[in-house]
Amino acid sequence: MNKFILLLTFLLGAIGLPAQDDVKDQVVQAMRTGNSKELAAHFIPNIDLTVKDAADVYSKAQAEQIVRKFFNDNPPVDLVIEHSGVSKMGDKYYIGILRTRTGYFRVTFFLKKGDAAFQVKQLRIENSKNDF
């Protein structure tokens, strides 16, 4: 009986992993292509957003406009995820370098399990300390 419960727990946990990876992949793809609308589709209703030196909690619509302006000013070329992990609160986080036509930016985003799917609860796009 204990083996069955352990197996069931493992299988149910494994089912959630692809969904999380799908959201991560969709967020990365939206950032690579500069698609602010697709990116914002994964935001929680009020997201903690940092873009360069501006940081605040914004509604999904406000955040989409801010990210759209950033992408218009800094057209993306590629995003490479260099590190990932799990925060103390259990949220999955990803850190990468966004290469744009104007330079390099450090990107960090946190995925939180929402009602139906994983969502981006925090997004940071900050100046990179050094251009690679």
Secondary structure, 3 states (H helix, E strand, C coil): CHHHHHHHHHHHHHHHHHHHHHHHHHHHHHHHHCCHHHHHCCEEEEEEEEECCEEEEEEHHHHHHHHHHHHHHCCEEEEEEEEEEECCCCCEEEEEEEEECCEEEEEEEEEEECCCCEEEEEEEEEECCCCC
